[in-house]
Amino acid sequence: MSISIGKRILLGFVAIILVILALGIYALGQIGSVRDTTDAIVARDLTVMRQLDELGNRARDMGILRRNAVIATLMKAQGNTVKDEDTFAIWRRTASSTEALYKELLQEAADYRTRAVSQDRGMAWDRMHTTLTAAFEIYHRYRDGSEAQLNANAAADVMGVESRNEEVSRLYEATVTGIARARDTLDENITAGQRGVADLYERSRISIGLTLAAAVALSLLITFVISRAVVRPLEAVMDFAERVGAGDLSRTVDIRGHDEIARLGRALNGMVAGLADLARTNRAATSDLNAAAAEIRASAQEQAASVEEQFAAVQETAATVDEITHSGAQIGKRAGEVIATAQSTAQTSRAGLRAVADTARAMESIREQAEAVAGNIVALSEKTQAIGDIITTVNDISERTHLLALNAAIEAAAAGESGRSFAVVASEMKLLADQAKAATGQVRTILGEIQRGINTSVMLTEEAVKRAAAGKARSDTTQRTIEEITARVEESVQTFQQIVASTNQQQLGIEQVMGALQNIRQASQQTAAGTREVEAASANLTELAQALMTLAERYRH
């Protein structure tokens, strides 16, 4: 089962928090242990100190009571009056409580010796017990000697009191000294307790430090695991996105698991596959468009050459017709001389017949060339229709590119910060789609203008063909008329009037031919202009196809 990135990070934080919580609990336990140990040591030492102070005070009280009793006995022996007090009873109660305190201290020393926090502390309590035992034995001798002296004092035995006074005083000093030694031993015990507390604190500090180091190591391990599970796959996806942004569509990202990064990787692989298909389709369509533009340009160049040839033929025909006009004028001038020079007129008529035949042939050539121009223009119109279909395909590709770029932008926005590079790719694809769409719009507009020019050229060419046919018919009529004139000029001069009338008709026909030739010249000029526009549009289309090819080559697959 794959765990999501959020759950991994949450589990890592929970583990770190648990470690910190365990460390805190352990540290609090160690601090509590140090506090409890310190409290126990202080409480025991203070209790024993107060008891030793109390023991010393009682021993001094016993000494004071004994001295007061001795002084009272001596003063009575000297006849002085002394206040009667039951000193012996007070002394016994004090001696009894002092003995009980000794026993209590011995019991406590023995008990604390077995429950010591350290070996030094146990040895100190053992020395305390030994010192108290020795002091208790001295106290017993002091109490027995004091009691014998007090008994002698009660019996008013002055000699007995004085004889025991020195020994009892010495035992008193020994008793007080023993209690002072016990107090010194307690001071040593307190020092040992301080060392024990310091050792416990040091052990607690070391253990807390080791636990903290273990917590830090565990935190680093958890961080390494999270980095290995999250950061490295994310870096791989980002590197793949940067390669896609640079135009490399030949690779895919390795997908493992089902977490967020895996889903992002699969989405990226799908997007790259779509971009690769789009790039291949765009490259193929652009190649077709480039080839069609090249064909249109070649056809336009051929059409331009044909129109130039047609224009030259029209110029030659116009020159011929102009010569015919001049010939007709000469015929008019020489009309007065026709009777005398009938033979010359016949010869001139035969020359006119040949000129009319040449004119007919020229008119036929003009008609054939006009029909060829019309056929080329119709073929050019069909190719512009093919270009329109190609442009429709390019426009569809642009719209698909725009939709794919929009989907990629949505996916990049859903990916957040890690999708920023895909937003750049989507923006570039959208810009490419918009440019292609704008370019197809421009080409469509230019093709519309070309189509209108072609339609106009077709109409003008058809009109020129019709007028050439009409001119051909008139030339045929003129030829037949001249033939009749040539046949009859030798028969009768009287037919001169008919010849003059026929000549006038010929002049009018020639003028009409001149008008038709002028129209054909204008149509040829318009056709040439339209052809140049078609050539310029095909050049622009070729440049657009090259730009699209350059943009398509940016993406490798």
Secondary structure, 3 states (H helix, E strand, C coil): CCCCHHHHHHHHHHHHHHHHHHHHHHHHHHHHHHHHHHHHHHHHHHHHHHHHHHHHHHHHHHHHHHHHHHHHHHHHHCCCCCCCCCHHHHHHHHHHHHHHHHHHHHHHHHHHHHCCCCHHHHHHHHHHHHHHHHHHHHHHHHHHHHHHHHHHHHCCCHHHHHHHHHHHHHHHHHHHHHHHHHHHHHHHHHHHHHHHHHHHHHHHHHHHHHHHHHHHHHHHHHHHHHHHHHHHHHHHHHHHHHHHHCCECCCCCCCCCCCHHHHHHHHHHHHHHHHHHHHHHHHHHHHHHHHHHHHHHHHHHHHHHHHHHHHHHHHHHHHHHHHHHHHHHHHHHHHHHCCCCHHHHHHHHHHHHHHHHHHHHHHHHHHHHHHHHHHHHHHHHHHHHHHHHHHHHHHHHHHHHHHHHHHHHHHHHHHHHHHHHHHHHHHHHHHHHHHHHHHHHHHHHHHHHHHHHHHHHHHHHHHHHHHHHHHHHHHHHHHHHHHHHHHHHCCCHHHHHHHHHHHHHHHHHHHHHHHHHHHHHHHHHHHHHHHHHHHHHHHHHHHHHHHHHHHHHCCEC
